């Protein structure tokens, strides 16, 4: 059973646009929501993360928006660049054992 | 500082062959993980080790075995490879707030 649903599966955006990737979860026992970025041929790496007591977090051009009542969170990339082209994974951490539950990933392409 | 190191980077096996994927981390983390990544399916957990001397099954353990040799090393063994095990395999180690991944092993079973 997929506890974290991520959409879309792929996304193509023009340079300068604002790609938005969405995730929804079902388990209320999650206490931490990270996003990971993966470039081709590399392992995923932590990009930005948020806790459920905060509705928004910004780090540079990357913003997480969190809606606790809707059990949804999303990643926005401002002023997107071709170098942002990568696969993005959302995840949720279970507060009982700290295991990460992963979304299926979004392949993002930023066209020059 | 190397972080998480996986070997080999690429491997081609014939059906029925066995092999061991090696993973080592130099960050003194207790928790280590093996994932497989397939197109459209994200990262699926095969096995994990919460601490030295313990291992537990993840979402897709069938056909795999693991060994937590010491705090640094966590290996994944395929006893009898099948084409369904063609995938990219990632090892990771973790602290509470962040997972650190190796560069992956691309395995093809023909």
Backbone of each chain as ProteinMPNN parsed JSONL, in Angstrom:
{"seq_chain_A": "XXXXXXXXXXXXXXXXXXXXXXXXXXXXXXXXXXXXXXXXXXXXXXXXXXXXXXXXXXXXXXXXXXXXXXXXXXXXXXXXXXXXXXXXXXXXXXXXXXXXXXXXXXXXXXXX", "coords_chain_A": {"N_chain_A": [[0.862, -1.189, 0.0], [0.542, 2.184, -0.879], [1.629, 4.75, 0.932], [2.385, 7.339, 0.623], [1.591, 9.452, -1.852], [2.656, 10.643, -4.897], [2.684, 13.231, -7.308], [3.072, 15.122, -10.386], [4.051, 12.242, -12.387], [5.928, 12.887, -14.282], [7.298, 15.962, -15.541], [7.475, 18.82, -17.52], [8.924, 21.933, -17.906], [9.317, 25.328, -18.889], [12.334, 27.223, -18.806], [12.654, 29.431, -16.076], [10.038, 29.16, -15.325], [7.639, 27.909, -12.831], [7.818, 25.005, -11.501], [5.652, 22.665, -9.908], [5.395, 20.166, -7.55], [3.498, 17.622, -6.162], [2.52, 16.002, -3.112], [0.719, 13.58, -1.236], [-0.448, 12.231, 1.814], [-1.452, 9.489, 3.962], [-1.184, 8.496, 6.517], [-1.352, 9.598, 9.77], [0.669, 9.535, 11.542], [3.099, 10.623, 10.806], [6.008, 12.64, 11.077], [7.794, 14.301, 9.875], [8.864, 15.73, 6.847], [10.654, 15.283, 4.169], [12.234, 16.401, 1.102], [13.898, 14.948, -1.621], [16.507, 15.191, -4.033], [17.521, 13.909, -7.112], [20.083, 13.425, -9.344], [20.891, 12.208, -12.669], [22.508, 9.058, -12.587], [23.361, 9.324, -10.008], [22.987, 9.041, -6.411], [19.998, 9.793, -4.473], [19.733, 12.999, -2.806], [19.338, 14.981, 0.106], [17.205, 17.755, -0.149], [15.42, 19.734, 0.896], [13.399, 20.155, 3.828], [10.491, 19.76, 5.954], [8.651, 20.297, 8.982], [5.529, 19.261, 10.503], [4.374, 21.326, 11.962], [4.721, 23.663, 10.73], [3.782, 25.795, 8.041], [5.019, 26.592, 5.728], [8.187, 26.496, 4.116], [11.2, 27.959, 3.088], [14.078, 27.639, 1.066], [16.439, 29.178, -0.518], [15.685, 28.998, -3.897], [13.804, 27.084, -3.571], [10.758, 25.935, -2.227], [8.733, 24.544, 0.269], [5.36, 23.842, 0.659], [2.955, 23.199, 3.129], [0.089, 21.493, 4.06], [-1.592, 20.638, 6.668], [-4.192, 19.816, 7.435], [-5.285, 18.885, 5.081], [-3.56, 16.904, 4.542], [-1.412, 17.158, 2.748], [1.478, 18.055, 0.856], [3.754, 20.163, -0.91], [6.259, 20.864, -3.405], [7.8, 23.724, -4.627], [9.553, 25.297, -7.227], [11.182, 28.15, -7.71], [11.881, 30.438, -10.394], [12.975, 28.5, -12.256], [15.725, 26.53, -13.469], [17.715, 25.034, -16.118], [19.592, 23.39, -14.85], [18.183, 22.418, -12.703], [16.916, 20.22, -13.559], [16.024, 17.002, -12.824], [15.273, 14.08, -10.851], [12.75, 14.154, -8.454], [11.973, 13.307, -5.154], [9.464, 12.962, -2.758], [9.067, 12.38, 0.754], [8.027, 10.794, 3.812], [8.356, 10.677, 7.294], [7.975, 8.149, 9.646], [6.826, 8.491, 12.963], [7.179, 6.592, 14.887], [9.236, 4.742, 14.401], [11.034, 6.086, 12.874], [11.276, 5.454, 10.189], [11.546, 6.099, 6.701], [9.051, 6.787, 4.368], [8.542, 6.596, 0.98], [7.631, 8.688, -1.803], [6.726, 8.065, -5.272], [8.32, 9.444, -7.034], [9.225, 12.191, -9.219], [10.009, 13.025, -12.444], [11.654, 15.742, -13.522], [11.997, 18.088, -16.075], [13.647, 20.899, -17.185], [13.298, 23.135, -19.671], [15.545, 24.934, -21.774]], "CA_chain_A": [[0.0, 0.0, 0.0], [1.366, 3.373, -1.014], [1.175, 5.697, 1.941], [2.724, 8.67, 0.135], [1.285, 9.506, -3.28], [3.345, 11.78, -5.498], [2.279, 13.544, -8.678], [2.917, 14.153, -11.465], [5.167, 11.313, -12.578], [6.922, 13.64, -15.032], [6.915, 17.362, -15.676], [8.365, 19.615, -18.367], [8.668, 23.349, -17.657], [10.266, 26.233, -19.51], [13.225, 27.956, -17.909], [12.011, 30.577, -15.45], [8.724, 28.769, -14.822], [7.578, 27.433, -11.449], [7.276, 23.648, -11.4], [5.067, 22.301, -8.622], [5.262, 18.722, -7.375], [2.582, 17.427, -5.045], [2.49, 14.729, -2.397], [-0.367, 13.417, -0.283], [-0.193, 11.091, 2.69], [-2.636, 8.986, 4.646], [-0.87, 8.153, 7.898], [-1.164, 10.803, 10.569], [1.813, 9.349, 12.432], [4.308, 11.118, 10.181], [6.406, 13.84, 11.804], [8.883, 15.008, 9.179], [8.565, 15.542, 5.429], [11.776, 15.769, 3.359], [12.291, 16.233, -0.347], [15.213, 14.579, -2.098], [16.787, 15.494, -5.438], [18.427, 12.902, -7.664], [20.582, 13.637, -10.698], [21.181, 10.924, -13.337], [23.74, 8.381, -12.204], [23.717, 9.636, -8.621], [21.982, 8.725, -5.414], [19.228, 10.956, -4.007], [20.339, 13.822, -1.756], [18.349, 15.829, 0.771], [17.09, 19.089, -0.725], [14.733, 20.606, 1.839], [12.476, 19.353, 4.636], [9.577, 20.555, 6.773], [7.921, 19.61, 10.054], [4.107, 19.548, 10.305], [3.9, 22.498, 12.696], [5.054, 24.822, 9.895], [3.011, 25.718, 6.796], [5.854, 26.876, 4.573], [9.62, 26.644, 4.371], [11.942, 28.358, 1.887], [15.533, 27.6, 1.058], [16.814, 29.646, -1.846], [14.57, 28.997, -4.855], [12.946, 25.938, -3.273], [9.779, 26.174, -1.173], [7.757, 23.509, 0.593], [4.098, 24.272, 1.263], [2.427, 22.058, 3.882], [-1.307, 21.641, 4.489], [-1.77, 19.517, 7.592], [-5.578, 19.331, 7.449], [-5.512, 18.156, 3.827], [-2.506, 15.877, 4.467], [-0.737, 17.349, 1.472], [2.598, 18.985, 0.835], [4.209, 20.35, -2.277], [7.541, 21.511, -3.652], [7.782, 24.727, -5.677], [10.889, 25.754, -7.589], [11.08, 29.476, -8.311], [12.881, 30.778, -11.408], [13.63, 27.22, -12.523], [16.875, 26.531, -14.371], [17.998, 23.698, -16.67], [20.324, 22.618, -13.861], [17.236, 21.823, -11.754], [16.393, 18.982, -14.158], [16.382, 15.9, -11.933], [14.114, 13.382, -10.289], [12.47, 14.634, -7.103], [11.215, 12.386, -4.316], [9.001, 13.363, -1.438], [9.076, 11.287, 1.716], [7.426, 11.088, 5.109], [9.015, 9.877, 8.314], [7.103, 7.628, 10.698], [7.349, 8.965, 14.244], [7.393, 5.465, 15.806], [10.516, 4.072, 14.15], [11.821, 6.982, 12.022], [11.426, 4.967, 8.821], [11.083, 6.987, 5.642], [8.149, 6.254, 3.352], [8.885, 7.402, -0.187], [6.788, 8.836, -2.97], [7.236, 7.334, -6.444], [9.274, 10.26, -7.768], [8.805, 13.017, -10.357], [11.121, 13.401, -13.317], [11.464, 17.126, -13.931], [12.874, 18.609, -17.134], [13.523, 22.342, -17.396], [13.764, 23.422, -21.023], [16.221, 26.243, -21.853]], "C_chain_A": [[0.902, 1.243, 0.0], [0.848, 4.417, -0.055], [1.479, 7.133, 1.561], [2.547, 8.66, -1.38], [1.844, 10.789, -3.861], [2.867, 11.971, -6.929], [2.84, 14.904, -9.078], [4.127, 13.218, -11.544], [6.296, 11.992, -13.359], [6.379, 15.034, -15.311], [7.952, 18.073, -16.536], [7.956, 21.076, -18.226], [9.714, 24.168, -18.398], [11.117, 26.901, -18.433], [12.513, 29.197, -17.378], [10.624, 30.28, -14.903], [8.805, 28.233, -13.406], [6.984, 26.026, -11.434], [6.757, 23.385, -9.986], [4.871, 20.789, -8.592], [4.477, 18.495, -6.087], [2.703, 16.046, -4.42], [1.335, 14.734, -1.405], [-0.09, 12.177, 0.552], [-1.464, 10.716, 3.434], [-2.407, 8.785, 6.132], [-0.65, 9.422, 8.707], [0.025, 10.697, 11.504], [3.127, 9.68, 11.741], [4.686, 12.433, 10.848], [7.462, 14.675, 11.088], [8.742, 14.675, 7.712], [9.718, 16.127, 4.597], [11.516, 15.601, 1.86], [13.741, 15.921, -0.714], [15.299, 14.848, -3.606], [17.795, 14.468, -5.943], [18.784, 13.255, -9.1], [20.929, 12.282, -11.323], [22.525, 10.351, -12.915], [24.181, 8.627, -10.779], [22.64, 9.115, -7.686], [21.203, 9.973, -5.035], [19.983, 11.695, -2.897], [19.274, 14.751, -1.19], [18.393, 17.239, 0.201], [16.536, 20.077, 0.308], [13.739, 19.747, 2.608], [11.632, 20.275, 5.499], [8.965, 19.684, 7.856], [6.46, 20.049, 9.991], [3.568, 20.736, 11.095], [4.191, 23.797, 11.94], [4.313, 24.7, 8.572], [3.863, 25.969, 5.547], [7.317, 26.972, 5.004], [10.313, 26.952, 3.055], [13.425, 28.161, 2.106], [15.967, 27.944, -0.354], [15.598, 29.689, -2.764], [13.561, 27.885, -4.584], [12.05, 26.238, -2.07], [8.932, 24.93, -0.988], [6.536, 24.203, 1.176], [3.459, 23.048, 1.907], [1.019, 22.377, 4.36], [-1.657, 20.436, 5.359], [-3.189, 18.95, 7.533], [-5.889, 18.51, 6.2], [-4.532, 16.997, 3.663], [-1.81, 15.937, 3.112], [0.455, 18.272, 1.662], [3.158, 19.037, -0.574], [5.543, 21.082, -2.314], [7.367, 22.472, -4.818], [9.229, 25.135, -5.945], [10.74, 27.08, -8.325], [12.184, 29.667, -9.347], [13.677, 29.523, -11.81], [14.686, 27.338, -13.628], [17.081, 25.128, -14.944], [18.758, 22.799, -15.701], [19.455, 22.008, -12.775], [16.633, 20.531, -12.293], [16.927, 17.789, -13.377], [15.112, 15.139, -11.593], [13.964, 13.817, -8.834], [11.579, 13.628, -6.379], [10.728, 13.112, -3.075], [9.048, 12.136, -0.534], [8.385, 11.763, 2.987], [8.053, 10.155, 6.129], [8.015, 9.45, 9.381], [7.67, 8.012, 12.062], [7.61, 7.823, 15.231], [8.775, 4.852, 15.646], [11.445, 4.87, 13.235], [12.06, 6.438, 10.623], [10.871, 5.994, 7.842], [10.203, 6.219, 4.664], [8.247, 7.182, 2.15], [7.734, 7.522, -1.171], [7.469, 8.181, -4.165], [8.211, 8.145, -7.289], [8.649, 11.031, -8.918], [10.04, 13.37, -11.167], [10.831, 14.776, -13.898], [12.48, 17.506, -15.003], [12.587, 20.09, -17.284], [14.124, 22.655, -18.767], [14.388, 24.815, -21.083], [15.389, 27.276, -22.605]], "O_chain_A": [[1.869, 1.342, 0.755], [-0.266, 4.915, -0.22], [0.888, 8.056, 2.121], [3.256, 7.954, -2.097], [1.548, 11.884, -3.383], [2.67, 11.006, -7.668], [3.064, 15.756, -8.218], [5.111, 13.409, -10.829], [7.473, 11.712, -13.131], [5.168, 15.259, -15.316], [9.155, 17.945, -16.31], [6.788, 21.421, -18.404], [10.866, 23.749, -18.519], [10.671, 27.113, -17.305], [11.856, 29.92, -18.127], [10.089, 31.054, -14.108], [9.891, 28.112, -12.839], [5.765, 25.876, -11.36], [7.349, 23.826, -9.001], [4.262, 20.21, -9.491], [4.763, 19.103, -5.056], [2.955, 15.054, -5.105], [1.015, 15.764, -0.81], [0.444, 11.189, 0.049], [-2.412, 11.495, 3.528], [-3.342, 8.895, 6.924], [0.186, 10.245, 8.333], [0.359, 11.663, 12.19], [4.159, 9.086, 12.053], [3.818, 13.25, 11.155], [7.965, 15.652, 11.644], [8.53, 13.52, 7.343], [9.751, 17.333, 4.35], [10.703, 14.784, 1.427], [14.677, 16.533, -0.201], [14.314, 14.747, -4.338], [18.799, 14.194, -5.285], [17.912, 13.369, -9.962], [21.225, 11.323, -10.611], [23.539, 11.049, -12.885], [25.258, 8.188, -10.378], [21.53, 8.791, -8.108], [21.678, 11.089, -5.245], [20.762, 11.1, -2.152], [18.415, 15.244, -1.92], [19.458, 17.844, 0.079], [17.127, 21.129, 0.552], [13.282, 18.723, 2.101], [12.001, 21.422, 5.748], [8.782, 18.481, 7.669], [6.178, 21.126, 9.467], [2.411, 21.116, 10.913], [3.94, 24.891, 12.447], [4.222, 23.6, 8.025], [3.471, 25.6, 4.44], [7.64, 27.455, 6.09], [10.06, 26.306, 2.038], [13.964, 28.467, 3.169], [15.879, 27.123, -1.267], [14.599, 30.337, -2.451], [12.567, 27.764, -5.3], [12.511, 26.726, -1.038], [8.469, 24.331, -1.958], [6.652, 25.043, 2.069], [3.423, 21.977, 1.302], [0.787, 23.409, 4.99], [-1.977, 19.36, 4.855], [-3.369, 17.733, 7.575], [-6.665, 17.556, 6.254], [-4.668, 16.197, 2.738], [-1.64, 14.927, 2.428], [0.443, 19.156, 2.518], [3.049, 18.077, -1.336], [5.904, 21.811, -1.391], [6.853, 22.095, -5.871], [10.025, 25.297, -5.02], [10.225, 27.119, -9.443], [13.283, 29.131, -9.203], [14.903, 29.501, -11.71], [14.558, 28.121, -14.569], [16.671, 24.142, -14.332], [18.59, 21.58, -15.724], [19.925, 21.172, -12.004], [15.924, 19.826, -11.575], [18.139, 17.591, -13.281], [14.015, 15.519, -12.003], [14.936, 13.843, -8.08], [10.573, 13.163, -6.915], [11.503, 13.802, -2.413], [9.067, 11.0, -1.007], [8.188, 12.958, 3.205], [8.258, 8.973, 5.853], [7.301, 10.277, 9.948], [8.871, 7.872, 12.291], [8.193, 8.046, 16.292], [9.415, 4.485, 16.631], [12.516, 4.391, 12.862], [12.96, 6.912, 9.931], [9.873, 6.662, 8.11], [10.567, 5.14, 4.194], [8.062, 8.393, 2.27], [6.958, 6.585, -1.355], [8.633, 7.789, -4.092], [8.865, 7.592, -8.174], [7.67, 10.588, -9.518], [10.997, 13.941, -10.645], [9.885, 14.954, -14.666], [13.679, 17.271, -14.848], [11.443, 20.497, -17.483], [15.319, 22.459, -18.988], [13.845, 25.766, -20.521], [15.816, 28.42, -22.757]]}, "seq_chain_B": "XXXXXXXXXXXXXXXXXXXXXXXXXXXXXXXXXXXXXXXXXXXXXXXXXXXXXXXXXXXXXXXXXXXXXXXXXXXXXXXXXXXXXXXXXXXXXXXXXXXXXXXXXXXXXX", "coords_chain_B": {"N_chain_B": [[36.148, 13.074, 2.781], [34.343, 10.145, 2.276], [31.669, 9.32, 2.584], [29.007, 7.376, 1.664], [29.87, 4.422, 0.191], [29.553, 2.388, -2.584], [30.035, -0.769, -4.136], [29.964, -3.146, -6.843], [29.84, -0.552, -9.438], [28.545, -1.156, -11.793], [27.048, -4.14, -13.069], [26.674, -7.202, -14.759], [24.765, -10.052, -14.744], [24.206, -13.543, -15.232], [21.146, -15.366, -15.369], [20.464, -17.098, -12.405], [23.017, -16.922, -11.374], [25.066, -15.855, -8.585], [25.717, -13.033, -6.458], [27.333, -10.462, -4.491], [26.565, -7.308, -3.305], [28.402, -4.601, -2.205], [28.615, -2.324, 0.538], [29.722, 0.524, 2.251], [30.017, 2.844, 4.933], [31.302, 5.9, 6.22], [30.481, 7.534, 8.259], [29.761, 6.915, 10.767], [27.154, 6.086, 11.286], [24.283, 4.521, 12.745], [22.091, 3.331, 11.444], [21.417, 1.571, 8.443], [20.588, 0.976, 4.98], [19.134, -0.861, 2.246], [17.973, -0.205, -0.952], [15.951, -0.66, -3.881], [15.63, 0.77, -7.106], [13.3, 1.325, -9.506], [11.935, 2.252, -12.696], [9.291, 4.551, -12.386], [8.5, 3.513, -9.972], [9.711, 4.442, -7.769], [11.654, 4.444, -4.751], [12.191, 1.418, -3.32], [12.222, -0.342, -0.336], [14.464, -2.854, 0.549], [15.939, -4.32, 2.553], [16.812, -3.426, 5.909], [19.027, -2.163, 8.465], [18.961, -1.434, 11.704], [20.881, -1.164, 13.604], [24.225, -2.232, 14.379], [24.491, -5.7, 14.039], [21.802, -6.235, 13.803], [19.144, -6.927, 11.534], [16.424, -6.258, 9.296], [13.494, -7.08, 7.397], [12.365, -5.294, 4.533], [10.127, -3.782, 2.243], [10.354, -5.328, -0.11], [11.788, -8.003, 0.157], [12.195, -10.571, -0.894], [14.274, -12.982, -2.408], [16.638, -11.878, -1.727], [19.411, -11.461, 0.557], [20.972, -10.153, 3.509], [23.86, -8.82, 5.196], [25.041, -7.404, 8.104], [27.992, -6.519, 8.6], [29.67, -5.09, 10.277], [29.733, -1.94, 12.018], [30.244, -0.199, 9.933], [29.789, -1.549, 7.489], [27.478, -2.978, 5.174], [26.104, -5.478, 3.488], [24.555, -6.75, 0.485], [23.102, -9.634, -0.76], [22.496, -11.577, -3.628], [21.276, -14.627, -4.13], [20.457, -16.335, -6.198], [20.234, -15.05, -9.056], [17.597, -13.366, -10.803], [15.845, -12.276, -13.775], [13.929, -10.386, -12.966], [15.183, -9.027, -10.988], [16.727, -7.149, -12.133], [17.786, -3.903, -11.878], [18.39, -0.691, -10.321], [20.423, -0.43, -7.573], [20.527, 0.963, -4.377], [22.442, 1.848, -1.609], [22.1, 3.165, 1.663], [22.836, 5.28, 4.441], [21.809, 6.507, 7.661], [20.946, 9.318, 9.672], [18.747, 10.75, 12.133], [17.418, 12.836, 10.81], [18.221, 12.81, 8.159], [18.973, 10.969, 5.2], [21.711, 9.389, 3.649], [22.945, 8.643, 0.558], [24.579, 6.126, -1.445], [26.218, 5.956, -4.691], [24.985, 4.111, -6.23], [24.318, 0.88, -7.736], [24.157, -0.461, -10.855], [22.425, -3.093, -11.917], [22.135, -5.734, -14.15], [20.301, -8.515, -15.108], [20.53, -11.228, -17.137]], "CA_chain_B": [[35.224, 12.131, 3.402], [33.712, 9.442, 1.18], [30.232, 9.158, 2.767], [28.555, 6.008, 1.441], [30.55, 3.882, -0.983], [28.998, 1.117, -3.071], [30.73, -1.464, -5.221], [30.48, -2.399, -7.99], [28.926, 0.437, -10.011], [27.784, -1.846, -12.839], [27.236, -5.583, -13.06], [25.773, -8.017, -15.562], [24.739, -11.43, -14.264], [23.324, -14.484, -15.904], [20.122, -15.92, -14.494], [20.936, -18.175, -11.551], [24.291, -16.583, -10.731], [24.96, -15.147, -7.313], [26.677, -11.959, -6.251], [27.172, -9.634, -3.303], [26.789, -5.876, -3.443], [29.061, -4.121, -1.001], [28.33, -0.951, 0.937], [30.426, 0.957, 3.453], [29.847, 4.261, 5.255], [32.332, 6.378, 7.157], [29.873, 8.613, 9.041], [29.445, 6.366, 12.086], [25.711, 5.98, 11.449], [23.788, 3.221, 13.177], [21.109, 2.749, 10.511], [21.794, 1.414, 7.032], [19.449, 0.531, 4.181], [19.259, -1.206, 0.835], [16.794, 0.073, -1.767], [16.037, -0.801, -5.318], [14.902, 1.824, -7.804], [12.796, 0.931, -10.817], [11.19, 3.366, -13.294], [7.896, 4.737, -11.988], [8.178, 2.846, -8.697], [10.402, 5.097, -6.669], [12.632, 3.695, -3.972], [11.546, 0.379, -2.52], [13.135, -0.833, 0.689], [14.682, -4.298, 0.49], [16.293, -4.669, 3.926], [17.499, -2.391, 6.637], [19.7, -2.545, 9.704], [18.855, -0.288, 12.618], [22.145, -1.068, 14.335], [25.126, -3.361, 14.146], [23.998, -6.964, 14.563], [20.368, -6.42, 13.554], [18.644, -6.676, 10.19], [14.982, -6.458, 9.176], [12.978, -7.046, 6.034], [11.62, -4.141, 4.082], [8.944, -4.002, 1.409], [10.58, -6.306, -1.178], [12.972, -8.767, 0.546], [12.306, -11.904, -1.498], [15.378, -13.167, -3.338], [17.807, -11.158, -1.22], [19.851, -11.602, 1.939], [21.891, -9.082, 3.891], [24.75, -9.019, 6.342], [25.633, -6.19, 8.691], [29.274, -7.082, 8.996], [30.117, -4.245, 11.39], [28.979, -0.693, 11.954], [30.511, 0.468, 8.667], [29.511, -2.287, 6.265], [26.171, -3.627, 5.055], [26.143, -6.075, 2.151], [23.319, -7.319, -0.06], [23.442, -10.806, -1.564], [21.518, -12.234, -4.476], [21.728, -16.024, -4.158], [20.178, -16.905, -7.512], [19.692, -13.867, -9.714], [16.498, -13.504, -11.763], [15.669, -11.04, -14.568], [13.116, -9.409, -12.22], [16.065, -8.291, -10.092], [17.366, -6.072, -12.891], [17.377, -2.681, -11.203], [19.481, 0.078, -9.73], [20.404, -0.668, -6.135], [21.141, 2.021, -3.578], [22.679, 1.696, -0.181], [22.012, 4.439, 2.358], [22.942, 5.296, 5.895], [20.877, 7.534, 8.096], [20.709, 9.892, 10.986], [17.305, 10.923, 12.3], [16.828, 13.806, 9.89], [18.732, 12.769, 6.792], [19.551, 9.749, 4.646], [22.836, 9.625, 2.751], [22.934, 7.542, -0.395], [25.683, 5.855, -2.341], [25.972, 6.321, -6.079], [24.157, 3.102, -6.87], [24.841, -0.228, -8.546], [23.212, -0.811, -11.92], [22.515, -4.542, -12.11], [21.328, -6.321, -15.221], [20.286, -9.976, -15.079], [20.11, -11.665, -18.48]], "C_chain_B": [[34.345, 11.501, 2.331], [32.201, 9.361, 1.348], [29.844, 7.7, 2.661], [29.15, 5.513, 0.127], [29.964, 2.525, -1.339], [29.892, 0.539, -4.145], [29.983, -2.742, -5.56], [29.489, -1.343, -8.448], [28.026, -0.194, -11.076], [28.058, -3.338, -12.736], [26.213, -6.231, -13.981], [25.892, -9.452, -15.07], [23.891, -12.283, -15.191], [22.312, -15.008, -14.888], [20.688, -17.109, -13.719], [22.278, -17.9, -10.88], [24.051, -15.858, -9.419], [25.986, -14.019, -7.283], [26.334, -11.196, -4.982], [27.483, -8.202, -3.643], [27.33, -5.365, -2.11], [28.697, -2.662, -0.737], [29.097, -0.64, 2.207], [30.184, 2.446, 3.657], [30.859, 4.647, 6.33], [31.803, 7.487, 8.058], [29.44, 8.148, 10.428], [27.937, 6.293, 12.36], [25.315, 4.584, 11.907], [22.941, 2.549, 12.105], [21.649, 2.713, 9.091], [20.68, 0.708, 6.285], [19.901, 0.06, 2.791], [17.914, -0.974, 0.15], [17.042, -0.415, -3.194], [15.16, 0.28, -5.958], [14.563, 1.348, -9.201], [11.947, 2.069, -11.367], [9.737, 3.394, -12.838], [7.519, 4.143, -10.642], [8.938, 3.433, -7.525], [11.445, 4.219, -6.022], [11.889, 2.67, -3.119], [12.576, -0.254, -1.596], [13.23, -2.349, 0.633], [14.919, -4.828, 1.91], [16.873, -3.435, 4.59], [18.119, -2.957, 7.912], [19.694, -1.331, 10.615], [20.129, -0.102, 13.433], [22.977, -2.301, 14.016], [24.546, -4.612, 14.797], [22.526, -7.21, 14.355], [20.048, -6.134, 12.097], [17.146, -6.97, 10.167], [14.566, -6.359, 7.725], [12.247, -5.739, 5.773], [10.43, -4.566, 3.247], [9.121, -5.145, 0.423], [11.802, -7.178, -0.895], [13.202, -10.079, -0.199], [13.42, -11.963, -2.537], [16.669, -12.511, -2.893], [18.135, -11.599, 0.208], [20.828, -10.479, 2.235], [22.76, -9.531, 5.054], [25.222, -7.663, 6.827], [26.928, -6.655, 9.344], [29.849, -6.369, 10.216], [29.368, -2.929, 11.245], [29.125, -0.024, 10.587], [29.882, -0.23, 7.461], [28.18, -3.043, 6.298], [26.084, -4.169, 3.631], [24.808, -6.695, 1.786], [23.689, -8.463, -0.99], [22.237, -11.301, -2.349], [22.003, -13.674, -4.655], [21.555, -16.654, -5.542], [19.454, -15.834, -8.322], [18.613, -14.226, -10.74], [16.358, -12.206, -12.548], [14.841, -9.978, -13.848], [13.957, -8.595, -11.236], [16.935, -7.277, -10.837], [16.858, -4.747, -12.352], [18.618, -1.863, -10.887], [19.348, -0.033, -8.215], [21.157, 0.449, -5.416], [21.28, 1.577, -2.132], [22.585, 3.085, 0.448], [22.312, 4.238, 3.829], [22.174, 6.513, 6.388], [21.124, 8.019, 9.497], [19.226, 10.224, 11.037], [16.699, 11.81, 11.217], [17.315, 13.7, 8.457], [19.285, 11.405, 6.442], [20.627, 10.131, 3.642], [22.969, 8.4, 1.849], [24.283, 7.37, -1.087], [25.297, 6.19, -3.766], [25.213, 5.25, -6.853], [24.947, 2.038, -7.6], [23.772, -0.561, -9.581], [23.416, -2.283, -12.258], [21.572, -4.979, -13.224], [21.446, -7.837, -15.136], [19.711, -10.463, -16.403], [19.794, -13.173, -18.478]], "O_chain_B": [[33.681, 12.204, 1.57], [31.49, 9.336, 0.343], [30.287, 6.873, 3.459], [28.949, 6.124, -0.923], [29.888, 1.627, -0.5], [30.441, 1.271, -4.968], [29.419, -3.374, -4.667], [28.394, -1.252, -7.892], [26.871, 0.203, -11.231], [29.155, -3.754, -12.364], [25.039, -5.861, -13.986], [26.991, -10.0, -14.989], [22.974, -11.791, -15.849], [22.598, -15.081, -13.693], [21.306, -18.006, -14.294], [22.636, -18.578, -9.917], [22.971, -15.319, -9.177], [26.991, -14.053, -7.993], [25.217, -11.265, -4.469], [28.538, -7.903, -4.204], [26.79, -5.657, -1.043], [28.499, -1.876, -1.663], [29.122, -1.447, 3.136], [30.149, 3.219, 2.699], [31.217, 3.859, 7.205], [32.58, 8.294, 8.567], [28.821, 8.906, 11.176], [27.496, 6.418, 13.503], [25.926, 3.591, 11.513], [23.055, 1.344, 11.881], [22.248, 3.671, 8.602], [19.918, -0.062, 6.87], [20.906, 0.522, 2.25], [16.873, -1.463, 0.589], [18.18, -0.558, -3.64], [14.11, 0.65, -5.433], [15.451, 1.007, -9.984], [11.303, 2.783, -10.598], [9.04, 2.381, -12.899], [6.371, 4.247, -10.209], [8.808, 2.952, -6.399], [12.043, 3.358, -6.667], [11.053, 3.032, -2.292], [13.661, -0.647, -2.025], [12.217, -3.047, 0.664], [14.177, -5.682, 2.395], [17.36, -2.52, 3.925], [17.791, -4.054, 8.365], [20.344, -0.324, 10.331], [20.418, 1.001, 13.897], [22.483, -3.279, 13.454], [24.156, -4.588, 15.964], [22.03, -8.285, 14.693], [20.608, -5.217, 11.496], [16.656, -7.816, 10.914], [15.188, -5.658, 6.926], [11.607, -5.165, 6.655], [9.803, -5.59, 3.516], [8.164, -5.864, 0.135], [12.776, -7.105, -1.643], [14.297, -10.638, -0.139], [13.506, -11.116, -3.425], [17.68, -12.575, -3.594], [17.267, -12.046, 0.957], [21.439, -9.919, 1.325], [22.445, -10.474, 5.78], [25.743, -6.864, 6.048], [26.944, -7.118, 10.484], [30.449, -7.001, 11.085], [28.457, -2.825, 10.424], [28.202, 0.656, 10.137], [29.483, 0.437, 6.506], [27.813, -3.655, 7.301], [26.0, -3.397, 2.675], [24.034, -7.107, 2.65], [24.496, -8.29, -1.903], [21.13, -11.429, -1.827], [23.043, -13.901, -5.274], [22.409, -17.415, -5.996], [18.229, -15.725, -8.281], [18.7, -15.236, -11.439], [16.713, -11.142, -12.042], [15.03, -8.786, -14.092], [13.491, -7.585, -10.709], [17.783, -6.623, -10.231], [15.655, -4.485, -12.359], [19.745, -2.285, -11.148], [18.288, 0.238, -7.651], [22.266, 0.823, -5.796], [20.364, 1.016, -1.531], [22.957, 4.075, -0.182], [22.076, 3.168, 4.39], [21.917, 7.442, 5.623], [21.465, 7.249, 10.394], [18.517, 9.992, 10.058], [15.585, 11.556, 10.759], [16.845, 14.454, 7.605], [19.963, 10.761, 7.242], [20.469, 11.083, 2.878], [23.09, 7.27, 2.324], [25.025, 8.331, -1.288], [24.186, 6.653, -4.025], [24.84, 5.464, -8.006], [26.082, 2.256, -8.024], [22.638, -0.897, -9.239], [24.445, -2.67, -12.812], [20.389, -4.642, -13.238], [22.549, -8.381, -15.095], [18.569, -10.16, -16.751], [19.424, -13.728, -19.512]]}, "name": "protein", "num_of_chains": 2, "seq": "XXXXXXXXXXXXXXXXXXXXXXXXXXXXXXXXXXXXXXXXXXXXXXXXXXXXXXXXXXXXXXXXXXXXXXXXXXXXXXXXXXXXXXXXXXXXXXXXXXXXXXXXXXXXXXXXXXXXXXXXXXXXXXXXXXXXXXXXXXXXXXXXXXXXXXXXXXXXXXXXXXXXXXXXXXXXXXXXXXXXXXXXXXXXXXXXXXXXXXXXXXXXXXXXXXXXXXXXXXXXXX"}
